[in-house]
């Protein structure tokens, strides 16, 4: 907890899909605005999400993810290169179900887990709804200079390109629904 280092790539899904042989999860992610962190309490819309005395600074994105029946709250900082600050907390499913999430920016996807020849685990997201057909693969690293064997099904690297984060995609989806 604290730092995430990852590389991200577009994937051309028109050919074979070797990542589909592994495990998968169905996910929906909502992006929250106006989250407050005061006196160890992380609050949103009058709801206490988490109590944690950790000092959070420079957080730019708050996300709540439902994956199967697991719910995770994530705080992310601004990405510099492949590295960003990241904190995660599990929250109860009952709390998630009580939150007013309808209408928030969100993405829906199926995440596949695929292990490369270098034993690194890749997460391949196949998006649904209005961005169906978009596939993005990411791999988490121990350092930015860690060697990675890139699968031949990867396309353009997105790591340092703006506008390709899940938060950006969720805003694009929401904006397209309003037009």
C-alpha positions in Angstrom: 0.0 0.0 0.0 1.3 3.4 -0.9 2.8 3.2 -4.4 1.7 1.6 -7.6 4.1 1.2 -10.6 2.4 -0.1 -13.7 2.8 -0.1 -17.5 -0.4 -0.1 -19.6 -1.0 -1.0 -23.3 -3.7 -1.1 -25.8 -4.6 -4.6 -27.0 -5.9 -5.6 -30.4 -8.6 -8.1 -29.6 -9.4 -9.1 -33.2 -7.1 -12.1 -33.1 -6.4 -14.9 -30.5 -7.1 -13.9 -26.9 -4.6 -16.1 -24.8 -5.4 -14.1 -21.7 -8.9 -15.6 -21.6 -7.5 -19.0 -20.5 -6.9 -17.6 -16.9 -9.1 -16.5 -14.1 -11.4 -13.5 -14.5 -13.5 -11.0 -12.5 -16.4 -8.9 -13.4 -15.9 -5.3 -12.2 -17.8 -2.0 -11.9 -15.8 1.0 -10.8 -17.4 4.4 -9.7 -15.4 7.6 -9.4 -16.2 9.8 -6.4 -15.9 13.5 -6.1 -15.8 15.6 -2.9 -14.4 12.9 -0.6 -13.1 14.3 2.7 -10.4 12.9 5.0 -10.6 14.6 8.3 -9.5 13.3 11.7 -8.9 9.8 10.3 -12.3 9.5 8.8 -12.8 9.2 5.0 -16.3 10.5 4.2 -18.4 10.8 1.1 -21.9 12.1 0.7 -22.4 11.9 4.5 -21.3 8.3 4.7 -18.3 7.1 6.7 -16.4 4.9 4.2 -13.2 4.1 6.2 -11.5 5.1 9.5 -7.7 5.2 9.0 -5.1 7.5 10.6 -2.9 7.4 7.5 -1.8 10.8 6.2 -3.1 11.2 2.7 -1.7 14.0 0.5 -2.0 14.9 -3.2 -4.9 12.5 -3.8 -6.5 13.2 -7.2 -8.8 10.3 -7.7 -11.2 8.3 -5.4 -12.6 5.1 -6.7 -15.0 2.4 -5.3 -14.8 -1.0 -7.0 -17.2 -3.9 -6.8 -15.4 -7.1 -8.0 -17.6 -10.1 -7.6 -18.7 -9.5 -4.0 -15.6 -7.7 -2.8 -15.6 -3.9 -2.5 -12.5 -1.8 -2.4 -12.1 2.0 -1.9 -9.0 3.3 -3.6 -7.3 6.7 -3.3 -4.8 7.6 -6.1 -2.3 10.4 -6.5 -1.1 12.0 -9.7 0.9 9.6 -11.9 4.5 10.5 -12.7 5.8 8.2 -15.4 4.6 4.8 -14.4 4.4 5.5 -10.7 1.5 6.8 -8.6 0.5 7.0 -5.0 -2.2 4.4 -4.2 -4.0 3.4 -1.0 -6.7 0.7 -0.8 -9.3 -0.3 1.9 -11.8 -3.1 1.9 -15.3 -1.9 2.7 -18.4 -3.9 3.5 -20.8 -4.9 0.7 -23.7 -3.6 2.8 -22.1 -0.1 2.9 -21.5 -0.2 -0.9 -25.1 -1.2 -1.5 -26.3 1.8 0.5 -24.3 4.4 -1.4 -25.9 6.8 -3.9 -23.7 5.7 -6.9 -26.2 6.0 -9.8 -25.2 8.7 -12.2 -21.6 8.8 -11.2 -18.8 8.4 -13.7 -18.2 4.6 -14.0 -16.7 1.8 -16.1 -17.7 -1.8 -16.4 -15.3 -4.5 -17.4 -14.2 -8.1 -17.3 -10.6 -8.4 -15.9 -8.6 -11.4 -17.0 -5.4 -12.5 -15.1 -2.7 -13.9 -17.4 0.9 -14.9 -16.4 3.7 -14.0 -18.8 6.8 -16.0 -19.5 8.7 -13.9 -16.9 6.0 -14.9 -14.3 4.6 -11.3 -14.1 0.8 -11.3 -13.8 -0.9 -9.2 -16.4 -4.4 -7.7 -15.9 -6.3 -7.5 -19.2 -9.5 -5.4 -19.0 -12.2 -5.9 -21.6 -14.5 -3.0 -21.3 -18.3 -3.1 -21.7 -21.2 -0.7 -22.5 -20.4 2.2 -24.7 -16.6 1.4 -24.9 -17.1 -2.3 -25.6 -14.3 -3.6 -27.7 -11.7 -1.5 -25.9 -9.1 -3.8 -24.3 -6.2 -2.5 -22.1 -3.5 -4.7 -20.5 -1.4 -3.6 -17.5 1.4 -5.1 -15.5 2.4 -4.0 -12.0 6.2 -3.7 -11.4 8.6 -3.4 -8.5 10.4 -0.5 -10.2 10.1 1.6 -13.3 13.2 0.0 -14.8 12.1 -3.6 -14.2 12.6 -5.8 -17.3 9.3 -7.0 -18.7 8.8 -9.6 -21.5 6.1 -7.9 -23.6 3.5 -10.4 -25.1 3.2 -10.1 -28.9 -0.5 -9.2 -28.6 0.2 -5.8 -27.0 -0.2 -2.6 -29.0 0.5 1.0 -28.3 1.9 1.7 -24.8 -0.4 4.0 -22.9 1.7 4.4 -19.7 2.5 8.0 -20.0 -0.3 9.1 -22.3 -3.1 11.3 -20.7 -6.7 10.3 -21.1 -6.4 6.5 -20.9 -6.9 6.0 -17.1 -10.1 4.3 -16.0 -11.1 7.6 -14.3 -10.7 9.5 -17.7 -12.6 6.7 -19.5 -15.5 6.9 -16.9 -15.8 10.7 -17.5 -15.8 10.2 -21.3 -18.6 7.6 -20.9 -20.6 9.9 -18.6 -20.2 12.9 -21.0 -21.3 10.8 -24.0 -24.5 9.7 -22.2 -25.4 13.4 -21.5 -25.0 14.5 -25.1 
